[in-house]
Amino acid sequence: MNALWTIIMIAGIIAMLLVNPDGAINSMISGANNAVTLALTLLASYALWLGLFKLVEKTGISGFLTKLLRRPVNFLFPGVNDKAKGYLSSNIAANFLGLGNAATPMGINAVCEMDDKSGRATDGMIMLLVLSSTSLQLLPSTVIGLRAAKGSLSPASFLPACICATVLSTIVGITLVKLISFIEKSFVTRKNAEKCTKNKLFNRSEKVPVTDKRKSERAKNEKILRSEKL
């Protein structure tokens, strides 16, 4: 895959240089300048929020945040340990503020804590993936920063539509995960019950010949005792 993308990139650069070399060079220079300008513009926003999260961690407010989100986290992620709940609470809070990059390491740590070493994704991992994809955002600071960097006169004007869209997508995602998990558990429970029933029937069928054999042995012993008495 790396070789494929390298070939595509080299082919694109050669094509641009052959068709319009002046335009290609100007585009590269202006694109690099815009990238650096955008990175510096977003740096202030990320520095602010990441510094705030570090203060929250150092001052112990993260514990309060975990308690505040305890009920939603317990509902969404039943059976996880306290350490994973702390990471999940921070991940959800970062997503609320639209800090996807800040939420990523917390989500990775939460996944590592929820891993049961079975080689399969647990229900908690799937729920976290869905929540990260739907990305419920009450304050999408990254998008607001991008719009402000591009000179928008009202960078937060999309906020009501964003909240409605993310709330609806999150509700649908949570509902589907819970529904599919319930169906899967019901199917597994039914399958295990059928397996237990078959095992019981098989054990009973194996015990029948043994019982008949014992009865025949008892009958022979009784005949021998009667003959000895006579």
N, C-alpha and C positions, 0 to 999 in steps of 0.2 A: 504493500500500500504506500509506503514511503517513497519507493522508486516511482510509482505511478504519479503521485503528486509532484515529485521533482521534475518529471518529464513534462507534465502539464504546465508547471511554472516556467520552465526554460522555454518551452514552445511559445507560451504567451508573450514572454519578454522579446523573443526573436521576432515574432509577428509584429509587435508594436514598433520595434526599432526599424523593421523593413518598411512598414506602411507609413508611419509618421514618426520619425525619430525625435524631432523637436518637441512634438506634443507629448510623446511618451516620457521624455526626460523631464519636461516641465510638470507633468502629472506626478511623476515619482517624487520630485522635490516638494511640490505643494502638498502632496499626500503625507510625506514625512513631517513637514511643518505642522500640518493640521493634527496629526497623531500626537505629536509632542505637546502641542497647545491643549488638546483635549485631555491628555493624561495629567498635565499640570493642573488643569481646572478641576478635574475629579479628585486629584490628590488631596485637596483641602477638605472636600466633603468626606472622603474616606478616613482621613486623619482624624477629623472631628469625631465621627461615630465609632471608629475603632478605639480611639483613646477613651471615649465614654464607656465602651464595653470593658476596657481594661480597668477603669476605675470601679465599675460595677463589680468586677471580679475581686478586686483588691479590698474593697470596702465591705464585702459580704452581702451586697444587695442581690447578688445572684441567688443566694439562698432564699431571700424574700421573693424573688422572681419565680423560683421553683415552686414555692408554696402558693403563690398567686395563680400559677398555671397548673397546679396539681390535679385538679379535677379534669380539665380538658386533656392533660397528658395521660392520666390514668384511664380515661375513656378511650383515647386514641391508641395508646400503647400499653395494654394490660400486661402485667407480669414482668416488666423491665425493672432493673435495679435502680437504686437512687442515683448512682453516678451517671447512668444513661439518661435519667430524667433531667439531671442538671444540663447535660449537653443538649437535650431536646428542647428544653425551655429556652436556652440561649439561641438555638437555631430558629425557633419560632419567633422569638423577639426580633432577631436580625431580619428575618423575612418580613415581619410587620413594617420594619423601617426601610424595606427595599434594598437591603445590603446583602445581595446574593453572594458576593465574594467573601464577606465576613461570615455568612452562615455556612459556607461550604466546609471549612475545617471542623466546625462544631458538629455538622451532620456526619462527617467521616468518623469522628470519635464516637458518636452515638451508634453508628452502624457497627463499629468494632466491639462496642460493649454489648450489643444485641446479638452478635454472632454466636450461634450455638454449636459451631464446628461441624454441622451436618452437611455442609456443601450446598444447602438450599437457602433461599431467602426466606426469612421469617415474616410473619404478618406485620411485625413492627417495622422491619426494613421496607416492606412494600408500602406501608402507610407513610413512612417518611419520604420515600421517593415521590409518592403522589402529592403530598403536601408541598414538597419542593417544586414540583412541576406546576401545580396550580398557583402557588406563590401568593397566598393571601397577603396583600399589602395595604396597610392603612396610611402609610406615608412613603411612597416610592421615591426615595431621595435620589437614587441613581438616575432615574429618568428625568426627574426635575433638574438635576445638575446638568444632564446632557442638553435639555431644552434651553436652560439658561446659558450654557456655553455657546449654543448656536444662535443666541440673540433673541430668544422668544420674549415677547412682551408680557406674556402671562404663562410662565412655565408650569404652574400648578393647576391650570384650567381643566385638565383632563381628570382631576382627582375623583370627582363623583362617579364618572363612568368606570374608572379603574377599580374603585372599591366595589361597585356593583358586580363587575365582571369577575373579579377574583373571589368574591364571596360566593357567587353562584357556582363557579368552577370548583371551589374547595368543597362546597356542600355535595355536589355531584360526585366528586372524587372519593370523599369519605364514605358516602352511601354505597358506592359500588364496591369499595374495598371491604366494608363490613358485610355486605350481602354475599359477595363471592366467598369470603372467609367462612361465613355461616353455612353456605351450601357445601363447601368442601369438608368442613368438620362433620356435618350431618352425613355426608356420603361415607366418610371414613368410619364414623361410628356405626353406621348401618352395615358396612362391609365387615368390620370387626365382630359385630354381633352375629352375622351370618356365619362367619368363620368359626366362632365359638360353638354355635349350634351344630355345625357339621362335625366338629371335633367331638362333641358330646355323643352324637349319634354314632360316630365311628367307634368310640370307646365302648359304648353299650353293645354294639354288634360284635366287638372282640370279646366281651365278657360272656356272651351267650354260650359258646362252645365250652368254655372253662366250667361253667355251671353244670352243663349237661354231663360233662366228664366226671365231675365230682359226684353227681347223682348216681351215675352208673357204677362208680367205685363203691359208694355206700351200699347200693343194692347187692353188689357182689360180696361185700363184707358181711352183710346180713345173712345171705344164703350160706356162707361158710360157717357162721356162728350157729345157724339152725341145724346144719348137717352135723356139726360137732356135738350138739346137745342130744340129737337123736342117737 
